[in-house]
Amino acid sequence: MIKVFATKGDFIAVSSGVLFWKKIEIGDRFLSLPEDMQKAALAHEIGHCKKWHIEQRILCLLFCFPLVLWLCRKQELEADKFAAEAGHAKALLKFFQDEFDGEGTHPSHQLRRQHLEQYV
């Protein structure tokens, strides 16, 4: 079961929890989005939960730390795919209109657009 909570903070949405205790927190920026983008953001976070991304990250941190950034970027694309397959590709593409180069745990917006275009 995945529970959704509204939380104060300057972010859109984030998933957390392990095994069967998962939650998605939506922040203040989530509430300012159009409905189609809200649904896309939730579908993306549900993708992280359903595909056990948090548990994979924990295992990677424990046993193969050098691959953590690669794994996180791969998981972002997988969560995008999950949301796109649920019918939210166009709304997700709205998120990635700027030219963010990617850093840390997130791939570039150009790469994310390329992966999503097949679902439009």
C-alpha angles and dihedrals in degrees: 000000000000118000123201121215132182112229132181111249144101098266138093106228140324133187125218142161134077138252108345097345102082130151139180118212119203119204136203094276090058091063092055093056124098114258095256091055091046090055091047092050091050092047089051092052091045086054090058090051098044093047093051093238096156092054091048090052091051092051091047091051090051100042111017110021096167090066097053097099092046090049093048093051090048090050092052089057091047091051090049089052091050091053092044092052088052088059102265102110096113093049092047090052088060088062092056102049096112124074101252105168095211126248138186110349099355129079121225119281090238090060092046091051090050091053093047099047092080089064097053 
